[in-house]
Amino acid sequence: MTSRVLARSEWHSFFERMAKALQGKRADVEVTGIHLGDQIQAKSVPLLGITFDHKDDLLEIAMEGLDHLIHKPTSIAVLESADGLSALEIVDADQNRQIVTLVSPVRLPPPGE
């Protein structure tokens, strides 16, 4: 596994490139901060996509039935494995950390096999 901090200039293009690879993934989203403590925002929710809008300075993590918005992110670090993107850590302007863990759903064999 490799982790790296993305340069702000590559945020938008990185998530555009990742769009196809993120299809079918599920997301766990945890928010931690000095004033928040640890809060689970989502647990194994189907991921629809992640985008960064530089005009509005907004990172959107779109999931089935839930949009997790991070206003004014200051840092984005990614963890990549042989299977692709496996986790993100986003720090916002209030120094809260948004930890997004991506997993592929377990594929079970059809009944009777």
Backbone as a ProteinNet text record, in pm:
[ID]
protein_1_A
[PRIMARY]
MTSRVLARSEWHSFFERMAKALQGKRADVEVTGIHLGDQIQAKSVPLLGITFDHKDDLLEIAMEGLDHLIHKPTSIAVLESADGLSALEIVDADQNRQIVTLVSPVRLPPPGE
[TERTIARY]
84.3	0	88.3	40.3	112.4	20	72.5	-7.1	66.1	-12.4	46.7	-53.4	-1.2	-83.7	-93.2	-215.3	-236.6	-213.4	-147.8	-134.9	-273.2	-304.9	-436.5	-467.5	-366.6	-386.6	-432.2	-413.7	-455.5	-584.9	-647.9	-768.7	-878.3	-911.7	-1021.5	-991.4	-876.1	-842	-825.4	-775	-758.4	-893.7	-994.7	-1125.3	-1197.4	-1171.7	-1226.6	-1169.6	-1037.2	-972.7	-1021.4	-1054.7	-1095.8	-1242	-1320.2	-1465.3	-1501.1	-1440	-1473.7	-1428.2	-1312.2	-1257.9	-1341.1	-1413.6	-1492.7	-1629.6	-1670	-1800.9	-1808.1	-1917.6	-1938.6	-1878.7	-1804.1	-1743.5	-1847.4	-1817.9	-1896.4	-1805.7	-1866.5	-1787.8	-1828.2	-1727.6	-1744.6	-1691	-1765.6	-1720.5	-1723.1	-1606.1	-1592.1	-1538.4	-1595.8	-1551.2	-1496.1	-1375.4	-1314.6	-1267.1	-1282.4	-1237.7	-1240.9	-1166.8	-1156.4	-1291.5	-1375.9	-1506.8	-1616.7	-1586.4	-1686.2	-1670.3	-1549.1	-1521.6	-1516.4	-1549.7	-1555.6	-1701.8	-1735.9	-1873.2	-1873	-1954.9	-1971.7	-2083.8	-2052.5	-2151.6	-2214.6	-2137.1	-2187.9	-2112.1	-2182.9	-2122.1	-2163.1	-2067.4	-2087	-2201.3	-2201.3	-2304	-2251.1	-2332.2	-2285.7	-2239.7	-2119.5	-2058.5	-2099.2	-2141.8	-2177.7	-2064.4	-1984.9	-1873.1	-1816.8	-1698.3	-1632.1	-1587.8	-1623.7	-1584.5	-1534.9	-1444.6	-1399.1	-1435.6	-1507.9	-1546.2	-1457.9	-1357.3	-1263.1	-1328.1	-1431.7	-1500	-1565.8	-1635.3	-1702.1	-1615.9	-1493.5	-1402.5	-1475.9	-1527.7	-1615.2	-1581.7	-1561.4	-1543.6	-1673.6	-1727.6	-1853.1	-1827.6	-1871.5	-1869.1	-2015.3	-2053.6	-2192.8	-2211.8	-2307.2	-2340	-2489.4	-2530.9	-2672.9	-2749.5	-2835.5	-2916.4	-2844.6	-2719.4	-2642.6	-2534.5	-2527.1	-2416	-2337.3	-2210.9	-2124	-2042.3	-2065.1	-1999.4	-1891.7	-1775.4	-1664.8	-1630	-1664.1	-1638.1	-1495.2	-1430.9	-1296.6	-1195.8	-1179.5	-1077.7	-938.4	-853.1	-716.6	-613.8	-648.9	-554.7	-631.8	-581.3	-638.1	-522.4	-529.2	-431.2	-505	-438.5	-499.9	-413.3	-479.5	-412.8	-451.9	-351.7	-377.2	-314.5	-389.2	-340.4	-337.3	-306.5	-305.7	-443.7	-548.7	-686.6	-733	-647.4	-684.1	-696.8	-775	-795.7	-867.5	-808.3	-872.1	-914.5	-856.8	-897.1	-853.7	-924.9	-894.3	-896.7	-815	-826.3	-829.6	-939.1	-957.5	-961.9	-882.6	-884.2	-954.5	-1053.3	-1126.8	-1070.9	-1130	-1081.2	-1087.6	-1176.1	-1186.9	-1096.6	-1009.5	-917.2	-986.4	-1110.1	-1177.6	-1123.4	-1111.6	-1063.1	-1180.2	-1192.3	-1295.1	-1220.5	-1245.9	-1177	-1276.4	-1243.5	-1330.4	-1258.4	-1318.7	-1262.9	-1349.6	-1286.3	-1358.3	-1338.5	-1447.8	-1440.1	-1523.9	-1481.8	-1561.3	-1655.3	-1780.7	-1873.8	-1829	-1858.8	-1826.1	-1922.7	-1868.6	-1950.8	-1970.9	-2093.6	-2126.8	-2164.5	-2132.1	-2173.5	-2324.9	-2382.8	-2527.3	-2566.1	-2688.5	-2733.2	-2721	-2679.8	-2669.7	-2533.7	-2441.2	-2307.3	-2210
-118.7	0	124.3	225.3	351.5	464	552.9	671	794.1	893.3	1019.9	1132	1251.3	1370.9	1428.4	1453.5	1510.1	1660.4	1710	1855	1910	2025.1	2085	2094.4	2120.8	2135.9	2005.7	1891.2	1765.3	1707.1	1773.1	1718.6	1689.1	1788	1772.1	1659.8	1662.1	1561.8	1422.5	1412.8	1283.4	1213.3	1285	1223	1197.2	1276.8	1248	1117.4	1098.2	974.3	852.8	872.1	762	722.3	800.2	778.6	634.8	582.8	447.7	343.3	362.1	266.9	262	369	373.7	308.2	277	214.5	80.6	59.5	-65.2	-69.7	32.4	36	77.8	46.6	91.6	178.9	271.5	366.4	365.9	374	404.6	545.9	632.7	770.7	799.5	838.4	874.8	1017.7	1098	1235.1	1246.2	1298.8	1316.6	1460.4	1513.5	1649.9	1678.9	1776.5	1810.2	1846.9	1916.3	1957.3	1856.4	1763.1	1665.5	1529.2	1494.5	1357.1	1272.8	1144.9	1055.9	1029.4	1051.3	1028.6	946.4	843.1	763.8	826.8	868.1	928.8	825.3	722.3	619.7	490.2	379.7	248.2	158.4	125.8	35	79.7	208.1	265.8	264.8	222.1	223.8	363.9	366.7	492.3	523.7	646.8	690.4	767.6	838.2	912.7	1014	1063.4	1167.6	1275.4	1400.3	1510.3	1628.2	1705.2	1829.6	1943.5	2040.7	2160.4	2274.5	2310.3	2415.2	2551.6	2576.5	2705.9	2729.8	2627	2639.4	2588.4	2537.5	2481.7	2376.9	2275.2	2176.2	2036.9	1943.8	1803.9	1732	1660.4	1588	1438.7	1366.8	1221.8	1179	1139.1	1104.2	954.8	923.4	784.5	766.1	643.3	614.9	668.9	769.1	828	928.6	963.3	1053.9	1125	1255.9	1333.9	1388.2	1351.6	1403.3	1515.7	1638.5	1756.5	1806.1	1836	1890.2	2025.8	2130.3	2266.8	2307.4	2371.3	2425.9	2323.1	2211.4	2115.5	2177.8	2142.8	2197	2092.4	1964.4	1857.4	1731	1660.5	1531.1	1432.7	1326.2	1218.1	1093.5	1013.9	892.6	772.3	659.3	531.8	441.6	398.3	315	177.6	74.7	-62.5	-121.5	-249.4	-316	-312.9	-305.2	-300.1	-159.2	-59.6	78.7	160.6	265.2	356	283.7	284.3	213.2	304.8	424.9	516.8	659	752.4	895.5	956	1056.6	1137.8	1282.7	1349.6	1487.9	1572.7	1678.1	1771.7	1897.6	1943.7	2063.7	2187.7	2302.8	2430.6	2438.1	2357.9	2355.1	2248.7	2189.6	2083.8	1952.3	1935.5	1806.4	1712.6	1586.9	1485.6	1399.1	1382.6	1298	1176	1060.9	939.2	853.7	829	753.7	624.2	512.9	381.7	319.5	274.6	217	66.1	-5.6	-151.7	-201.8	-312.2	-377.9	-474.8	-480.3	-574	-718.1	-803.5	-944.8	-1006.6	-1075.3	-1141.6	-1287.2	-1320.8	-1457.2	-1539.4	-1668.9	-1753.3	-1769.6	-1795.5	-1817.8	-1936.9	-1936.7	-2049.5	-2181	-2285.2	-2417.1	-2446.9	-2351.4	-2378	-2400.5
0	0	0	-68.4	-75.4	-34.1	48.7	84.3	34.8	-1	-45.7	-27.8	-10.5	-1.3	-142.3	-185.3	-318.7	-316.9	-419.8	-436.7	-471.2	-419.4	-443.9	-594	-673.3	-817.3	-885.2	-820.7	-882.1	-825.3	-729	-666.8	-769.5	-849.3	-945.7	-1044.8	-1106.4	-1208.2	-1147.5	-1025.2	-959.8	-946	-895.4	-875.7	-1007.4	-1108.7	-1241.8	-1295.5	-1277.9	-1322.9	-1243.9	-1118.2	-1030.9	-1049.6	-1120.3	-1129.7	-1166.6	-1270	-1314.8	-1212.6	-1152.9	-1055.3	-927.3	-897.2	-774.3	-789.2	-911.2	-933.1	-860.6	-789.3	-718.5	-578.8	-540.7	-407.2	-303.7	-180	-65.2	19.9	93.4	171.6	318.7	404	545.6	561.7	628.7	649.6	798.8	850.7	991.3	998	1085.6	1104.6	1246.2	1257.9	1390.1	1403.9	1523.2	1549.3	1697.3	1738.2	1880.1	1940.5	1863	1913.2	1880.2	1789.1	1745.2	1810.1	1849.1	1888.7	1762.4	1774	1658.1	1624	1497.6	1453.8	1325.6	1322.3	1201	1118.9	996.3	907.2	814.9	779.2	688.1	713.1	699.7	718.4	602	517.3	403.4	311.2	276.8	189.3	45.2	-52.2	-191	-233.2	-289.8	-332.4	-475.8	-499.4	-633.9	-700.1	-620.7	-676.8	-578.5	-613	-533.6	-631.7	-603.3	-691.3	-608.9	-670.4	-609.1	-702.4	-648.8	-723.1	-674.5	-755.2	-712.2	-703.7	-783.5	-780.5	-644.1	-592.7	-463	-347.4	-378.8	-278.5	-193.7	-263.7	-202.6	-254.1	-161.1	-195.8	-162.8	-260.2	-240.1	-249.4	-148.6	-149.4	-161.5	-281.9	-310.3	-287.2	-199.9	-169.3	-187.7	-195.8	-211.2	-90.4	-113.2	-6.7	81.3	49.3	135.4	55.4	70	15.5	133	141.7	248	185.7	230.9	174.7	268.9	212.3	291.2	231	304.8	260.1	294.3	200.5	218.2	271.5	198.8	242.6	233.3	327.3	326.8	287	300.3	269.8	232.4	131.5	94.3	79.7	159.2	148.8	101.6	19.4	-33.5	1.1	18.8	40.9	-74.6	-150.3	-266.7	-246	-286.5	-277.3	-417.7	-426.8	-557.5	-621.8	-538.9	-589.4	-622.2	-606.5	-634.5	-507.7	-515.2	-403	-289.7	-168.8	-57.7	55.9	64.9	172.2	139.7	202.2	191.2	330.2	350.5	471.4	425.7	455.6	415.8	541.8	545.5	657.1	608.5	687.3	647.4	717.1	689.3	743.1	895.3	957.4	1103.5	1165.8	1084.5	1126.9	1164	1119.4	1134.6	1027.7	1062.4	969.1	924.5	793.6	734.5	680.6	738.3	697.8	619.8	494.4	405.4	369.7	408.2	376.2	268.1	161.2	47.4	45.2	26.8	20.3	-96.7	-151.6	-255.4	-186.3	-231.1	-167	-191.9	-97.2	-111	-211	-306.7	-408.4	-366.4	-337.2	-297.6	-419.4	-417.3	-531.3	-531	-646.2	-652.5	-563	-510.8	-427.7	-502.8	-431.6	-492	-551.6	-545.1	-600.2	-489.2
[MASK]
+++++++++++++++++++++++++++++++++++++++++++++++++++++++++++++++++++++++++++++++++++++++++++++++++++++++++++++++++

